[in-house]
Amino acid sequence: MKEKKKQLKKDGKSTVVEEDDPEMFRQAVYKQTMKLFAELEIKRKEREAKDMHERKRQREEEIEAHEKAKRDREWQKNFEETRDGRVDSWRTFQAKGKKKEKNRSFLKPPKVKMEQR
């Protein structure tokens, strides 16, 4: 009310404000309080939605981390179980490779001949 009166006085108009009437003042106060309560309710709902979204995101991250750890354990288990097969396969490969090296004489370089003039 003081600000309105000050602005009216500054503009050079009458300083009579609607809120001078007790009924009008009560209505203005009621409107202002309802407006404040509505703003507080909107902010509360936004805050709750934000918190809910954050909790959901954290839960999804926890589930993803748990699944990743489970996949890693399963992979490690399979890796350990198949170790003997891989080692045996490598040993047989090496054993066969040594025998084949001795028999690889089909690519001999040509003999060097003396040049005749």
Backbone as a chain_set.jsonl record, in Angstrom:
{"seq": "MKEKKKQLKKDGKSTVVEEDDPEMFRQAVYKQTMKLFAELEIKRKEREAKDMHERKRQREEEIEAHEKAKRDREWQKNFEETRDGRVDSWRTFQAKGKKKEKNRSFLKPPKVKMEQR", "coords": {"N": [[0.841, -1.185, 0.0], [1.933, 1.223, 0.789], [3.862, 1.555, -1.194], [2.237, 1.825, -3.447], [0.849, 4.181, -2.822], [3.0, 5.941, -2.696], [3.88, 5.842, -5.364], [1.615, 6.867, -6.682], [1.573, 9.472, -5.574], [3.961, 10.394, -6.574], [3.372, 10.402, -9.289], [1.543, 12.415, -9.262], [-1.144, 12.09, -8.721], [-4.261, 11.321, -7.033], [-3.933, 10.149, -3.711], [-5.525, 8.157, -2.77], [-6.123, 4.819, -2.205], [-7.371, 1.638, -3.249], [-7.143, -0.3, -1.275], [-7.492, 1.014, 1.117], [-10.036, 0.793, 2.085], [-11.45, -1.384, 4.448], [-12.629, -3.873, 3.69], [-11.764, -4.24, 1.046], [-9.062, -4.285, 1.533], [-8.818, -6.658, 2.993], [-9.558, -8.479, 0.997], [-7.469, -8.089, -0.823], [-5.286, -8.937, 0.717], [-6.046, -11.603, 1.033], [-5.978, -12.509, -1.646], [-3.244, -12.171, -2.166], [-2.071, -13.928, -0.287], [-3.134, -16.379, -1.188], [-1.945, -16.484, -3.672], [0.767, -16.704, -2.938], [0.703, -19.154, -1.533], [-0.002, -20.853, -3.658], [2.24, -20.591, -5.329], [4.191, -21.693, -3.633], [3.243, -24.322, -3.47], [3.506, -25.163, -6.131], [6.298, -25.013, -6.398], [7.001, -26.972, -4.507], [5.92, -29.298, -5.664], [7.461, -29.406, -8.016], [9.986, -29.782, -6.885], [9.615, -32.279, -5.657], [9.162, -33.863, -7.942], [11.623, -33.616, -9.197], [13.322, -34.802, -7.272], [12.266, -37.408, -7.31], [12.875, -38.166, -9.917], [15.67, -38.113, -9.761], [16.154, -40.141, -7.857], [15.196, -42.31, -9.315], [17.004, -42.366, -11.461], [19.397, -42.929, -10.07], [18.784, -45.469, -9.079], [18.554, -46.911, -11.471], [21.215, -46.741, -12.311], [22.442, -48.242, -10.276], [21.319, -50.77, -10.786], [22.327, -51.248, -13.345], [25.093, -51.309, -12.778], [25.173, -53.542, -11.133], [24.34, -55.559, -12.928], [26.429, -55.418, -14.771], [28.596, -56.23, -13.198], [27.766, -58.823, -12.725], [27.806, -59.897, -15.334], [30.568, -59.691, -15.815], [31.593, -61.479, -13.875], [30.473, -63.858, -14.83], [31.696, -64.038, -17.351], [34.383, -64.279, -16.564], [34.246, -66.702, -15.22], [33.564, -68.479, -17.323], [35.813, -68.104, -18.891], [37.838, -69.174, -17.265], [36.967, -71.834, -17.157], [37.305, -72.737, -19.764], [39.985, -72.73, -20.14], [41.782, -74.944, -20.162], [41.153, -76.193, -22.598], [41.925, -74.207, -24.426], [44.662, -74.021, -23.902], [45.524, -76.617, -24.538], [44.878, -76.634, -27.244], [46.623, -74.677, -28.196], [49.071, -75.871, -27.653], [49.009, -78.157, -29.294], [48.947, -76.875, -31.735], [51.463, -75.63, -31.762], [53.095, -77.891, -31.746], [52.504, -79.109, -34.197], [53.28, -77.061, -35.893], [56.09, -76.984, -35.737], [56.909, -79.316, -37.028], [56.063, -78.839, -39.623], [57.668, -76.756, -40.407], [60.145, -77.857, -41.036], [59.612, -79.244, -43.337], [59.154, -77.347, -45.243], [60.465, -76.71, -47.849], [60.0, -76.062, -50.434], [60.199, -73.57, -51.579], [62.789, -72.582, -52.735], [65.534, -70.424, -53.328], [66.796, -69.422, -56.572], [69.759, -70.944, -58.007], [72.932, -69.454, -58.019], [74.521, -68.472, -60.915], [77.488, -68.351, -62.787], [78.45, -65.593, -64.688], [78.751, -65.612, -68.202], [80.976, -64.488, -70.813]], "CA": [[0.0, 0.0, 0.0], [2.825, 2.385, 0.853], [4.471, 1.723, -2.508], [1.21, 2.348, -4.364], [0.618, 5.591, -2.473], [4.204, 6.682, -3.095], [3.874, 5.946, -6.826], [0.546, 7.803, -7.05], [2.015, 10.812, -5.203], [5.015, 10.747, -7.527], [2.707, 10.703, -10.556], [0.727, 13.604, -9.073], [-2.55, 11.713, -8.667], [-4.823, 11.201, -5.699], [-3.28, 9.074, -2.964], [-6.524, 7.225, -2.253], [-5.881, 3.49, -2.752], [-8.493, 0.737, -3.016], [-6.926, -1.072, -0.064], [-7.841, 1.798, 2.302], [-11.298, 0.215, 2.561], [-11.098, -2.636, 5.143], [-13.07, -5.042, 2.919], [-10.861, -4.342, -0.1], [-7.761, -4.682, 2.078], [-8.92, -8.073, 3.324], [-9.545, -9.206, -0.272], [-6.113, -7.996, -1.371], [-4.446, -9.826, 1.522], [-6.459, -12.963, 0.695], [-5.434, -12.811, -2.975], [-1.79, -12.272, -2.063], [-1.723, -15.168, 0.406], [-3.449, -17.498, -2.082], [-0.912, -16.491, -4.704], [1.986, -17.228, -2.319], [0.519, -20.585, -1.297], [0.028, -21.546, -4.95], [3.641, -20.636, -5.759], [4.877, -22.664, -2.783], [2.788, -25.654, -3.865], [4.136, -25.462, -7.426], [7.716, -25.284, -6.133], [7.087, -28.245, -3.796], [5.691, -30.362, -6.643], [8.638, -29.468, -8.886], [11.071, -30.362, -6.095], [9.323, -33.708, -5.512], [9.376, -34.506, -9.241], [13.074, -33.645, -9.404], [13.856, -35.824, -6.365], [11.842, -38.712, -7.795], [13.671, -38.441, -11.111], [17.037, -38.394, -9.32], [16.153, -41.471, -7.245], [15.016, -43.284, -10.398], [18.275, -42.424, -12.181], [20.36, -43.631, -9.221], [18.389, -46.876, -9.03], [18.939, -47.492, -12.759], [22.67, -46.883, -12.305], [22.759, -49.369, -9.408], [20.944, -51.99, -11.495], [23.294, -51.413, -14.438], [26.37, -51.718, -12.189], [24.996, -54.925, -10.665], [24.314, -56.422, -14.112], [27.779, -55.418, -15.342], [29.415, -57.093, -12.336], [27.321, -60.198, -12.955], [28.35, -60.302, -16.637], [32.015, -59.868, -15.66], [31.83, -62.731, -13.144], [30.128, -64.963, -15.73], [32.749, -64.113, -18.37], [35.581, -64.803, -15.913], [34.005, -68.115, -14.952], [33.678, -69.179, -18.606], [37.206, -68.003, -19.3], [38.601, -70.143, -16.481], [36.547, -73.182, -17.505], [37.786, -73.109, -21.097], [41.435, -72.541, -20.191], [42.462, -76.185, -20.56], [40.947, -76.367, -24.033], [42.748, -73.245, -25.154], [46.072, -74.382, -23.734], [45.759, -77.821, -25.347], [44.824, -76.224, -28.645], [47.865, -73.964, -28.495], [50.187, -76.834, -27.642], [48.948, -78.967, -30.518], [49.324, -75.992, -32.841], [52.915, -75.473, -31.745], [53.71, -79.169, -32.097], [52.333, -79.272, -35.648], [54.024, -76.008, -36.567], [57.513, -77.331, -35.798], [57.082, -80.342, -38.045], [55.839, -78.257, -40.942], [58.791, -75.879, -40.748], [61.209, -78.664, -41.637], [59.184, -79.696, -44.654], [58.856, -76.191, -46.095], [61.641, -76.428, -48.673], [59.594, -75.92, -51.825], [60.497, -72.229, -52.066], [64.233, -72.354, -52.678], [65.959, -69.398, -54.271], [67.555, -70.002, -57.682], [71.206, -71.038, -57.808], [73.674, -68.372, -58.64], [75.36, -68.958, -62.001], [78.527, -67.408, -63.192], [78.117, -64.913, -65.929], [79.687, -65.94, -69.272], [81.089, -63.418, -71.782]], "C": [[0.882, 1.243, 0.0], [3.444, 2.648, -0.515], [3.477, 2.296, -3.505], [0.951, 3.818, -4.103], [1.792, 6.461, -2.913], [4.226, 6.903, -4.603], [2.795, 6.93, -7.289], [0.942, 9.244, -6.738], [3.074, 11.309, -6.176], [4.408, 11.139, -8.875], [1.805, 11.932, -10.458], [-0.762, 13.292, -9.041], [-3.002, 11.645, -7.222], [-4.204, 9.988, -5.004], [-4.287, 8.123, -2.317], [-6.352, 5.893, -2.979], [-7.073, 2.616, -2.398], [-8.368, 0.01, -1.678], [-7.194, -0.29, 1.216], [-9.143, 1.291, 2.909], [-10.968, -1.13, 3.222], [-11.49, -3.886, 4.359], [-12.137, -5.279, 1.728], [-9.46, -4.786, 0.359], [-7.746, -6.178, 2.386], [-8.875, -8.923, 2.046], [-8.145, -9.207, -0.89], [-5.161, -8.928, -0.618], [-4.756, -11.281, 1.17], [-5.876, -13.386, -0.656], [-3.921, -13.036, -2.909], [-1.377, -13.58, -1.377], [-2.011, -16.389, -0.461], [-2.39, -17.622, -3.173], [0.393, -17.088, -4.148], [1.869, -18.729, -2.058], [0.571, -21.386, -2.59], [1.466, -21.664, -5.463], [4.436, -21.655, -4.937], [4.5, -24.097, -3.164], [3.426, -26.079, -5.184], [5.609, -25.801, -7.226], [7.898, -26.627, -5.439], [6.911, -29.409, -4.768], [6.886, -30.52, -7.577], [9.806, -30.135, -8.162], [10.862, -31.871, -5.916], [9.568, -34.46, -6.822], [10.876, -34.643, -9.523], [13.72, -34.717, -8.531], [13.501, -37.227, -6.856], [12.656, -39.118, -9.022], [15.104, -38.815, -10.726], [17.13, -39.78, -8.687], [16.025, -42.56, -8.312], [16.329, -43.466, -11.161], [19.318, -43.185, -11.369], [20.05, -45.127, -9.158], [18.78, -47.579, -10.331], [20.452, -47.688, -12.839], [23.096, -48.069, -11.439], [22.456, -50.693, -10.108], [21.948, -52.277, -12.604], [24.643, -51.882, -13.9], [26.292, -53.171, -11.716], [25.028, -55.897, -11.845], [25.696, -56.522, -14.748], [28.695, -56.328, -14.52], [29.047, -58.554, -12.552], [27.869, -60.728, -14.284], [29.851, -60.554, -16.539], [32.343, -61.17, -14.939], [31.551, -63.932, -14.049], [31.212, -65.144, -16.791], [34.013, -64.717, -17.771], [35.431, -66.29, -15.645], [34.165, -68.932, -16.236], [35.126, -69.196, -19.097], [38.048, -69.043, -18.573], [38.247, -71.579, -16.87], [37.113, -73.638, -18.842], [39.305, -72.986, -21.234], [42.149, -73.795, -20.688], [42.324, -76.424, -22.064], [41.812, -75.433, -24.852], [44.227, -73.624, -25.079], [46.406, -75.612, -24.58], [45.782, -77.48, -26.834], [46.117, -75.536, -29.049], [49.045, -74.935, -28.557], [50.165, -77.718, -28.884], [49.335, -78.133, -31.724], [50.839, -75.84, -32.909], [53.611, -76.77, -32.165], [53.613, -79.404, -33.603], [53.165, -78.257, -36.409], [55.488, -76.332, -36.705], [57.781, -78.373, -36.87], [56.953, -79.756, -39.437], [56.999, -77.361, -41.35], [59.901, -76.657, -41.431], [60.858, -79.077, -43.059], [58.897, -78.541, -45.607], [60.067, -75.855, -46.96], [61.256, -76.224, -50.132], [59.861, -74.53, -52.382], [61.997, -71.947, -51.917], [64.595, -71.254, -53.665], [66.765, -70.038, -55.4], [69.056, -70.001, -57.395], [71.887, -69.912, -58.569], [74.598, -68.983, -59.707], [76.375, -67.9, -62.366], [78.142, -66.839, -64.547], [79.162, -65.235, -66.999], [79.695, -64.824, -70.275], [81.81, -63.884, -72.983]], "O": [[0.603, 2.207, -0.714], [3.547, 3.794, -0.953], [3.828, 3.152, -4.316], [0.844, 4.613, -5.036], [1.61, 7.563, -3.431], [4.545, 7.994, -5.076], [3.036, 7.736, -8.188], [0.681, 10.143, -7.537], [3.09, 12.48, -6.555], [4.863, 12.083, -9.521], [1.348, 12.438, -11.483], [-1.571, 14.178, -9.316], [-2.22, 11.883, -6.302], [-3.983, 8.945, -5.619], [-3.932, 7.367, -1.413], [-6.422, 5.833, -4.206], [-7.714, 2.823, -1.369], [-9.373, -0.264, -1.022], [-7.133, -0.865, 2.303], [-9.326, 1.356, 4.125], [-10.272, -1.944, 2.616], [-10.746, -4.867, 4.365], [-11.77, -6.421, 1.449], [-8.776, -5.549, -0.323], [-6.779, -6.875, 2.077], [-8.226, -9.969, 2.02], [-7.698, -10.224, -1.421], [-4.341, -9.617, -1.223], [-3.845, -12.096, 1.025], [-5.345, -14.489, -0.791], [-3.391, -13.967, -3.515], [-0.453, -14.257, -1.826], [-1.223, -17.334, -0.475], [-1.992, -18.725, -3.548], [1.045, -17.887, -4.82], [2.802, -19.488, -2.322], [1.129, -22.483, -2.616], [1.863, -22.713, -5.97], [5.258, -22.391, -5.483], [5.356, -24.982, -3.177], [3.84, -27.229, -5.334], [6.114, -26.759, -7.811], [8.845, -27.352, -5.743], [7.654, -30.389, -4.711], [7.282, -31.641, -7.896], [10.526, -30.948, -8.743], [11.812, -32.648, -6.012], [10.116, -35.562, -6.815], [11.33, -35.669, -10.028], [14.577, -35.464, -9.005], [14.337, -38.13, -6.822], [13.073, -40.269, -9.148], [15.682, -39.733, -11.307], [18.081, -40.516, -8.95], [16.669, -43.605, -8.221], [16.719, -44.591, -11.471], [20.05, -44.004, -11.924], [20.962, -45.954, -9.183], [19.276, -48.705, -10.307], [20.919, -48.692, -13.375], [23.999, -48.818, -11.811], [23.248, -51.632, -10.03], [22.372, -53.419, -12.781], [25.274, -52.756, -14.495], [27.243, -53.934, -11.884], [25.673, -56.943, -11.77], [26.09, -57.592, -15.212], [29.473, -57.102, -15.077], [29.919, -59.422, -12.56], [28.339, -61.863, -14.358], [30.357, -61.52, -17.111], [33.261, -61.887, -15.337], [32.3, -64.908, -14.038], [31.602, -66.271, -17.096], [34.649, -65.568, -18.393], [36.379, -67.055, -15.823], [34.833, -69.966, -16.232], [35.593, -70.191, -19.651], [38.874, -69.717, -19.187], [39.121, -72.445, -16.91], [37.373, -74.828, -19.023], [39.843, -73.126, -22.332], [43.028, -73.708, -21.545], [43.287, -76.817, -22.721], [42.374, -75.838, -25.87], [44.947, -73.552, -26.074], [47.436, -75.651, -25.253], [46.616, -77.988, -27.583], [46.645, -75.79, -30.131], [49.91, -74.817, -29.425], [51.217, -77.994, -29.462], [49.985, -78.634, -32.642], [51.428, -75.913, -33.987], [54.618, -76.73, -32.872], [54.579, -79.864, -34.212], [53.702, -78.572, -37.471], [56.089, -75.979, -37.719], [58.803, -78.302, -37.553], [57.683, -80.157, -40.343], [57.277, -77.227, -42.541], [60.54, -76.129, -42.341], [61.749, -79.24, -43.892], [58.421, -78.786, -46.715], [60.641, -74.778, -46.797], [62.136, -76.217, -50.992], [59.749, -74.344, -53.594], [62.405, -71.159, -51.064], [64.002, -71.176, -54.741], [67.36, -71.097, -55.201], [69.556, -69.167, -56.64], [71.438, -69.495, -59.636], [75.363, -69.903, -59.418], [76.121, -66.7, -62.255], [77.59, -67.52, -65.411], [80.358, -65.139, -66.723], [78.654, -64.25, -70.597], [82.006, -63.114, -73.923]]}, "num_chains": 1, "name": "protein.A"}
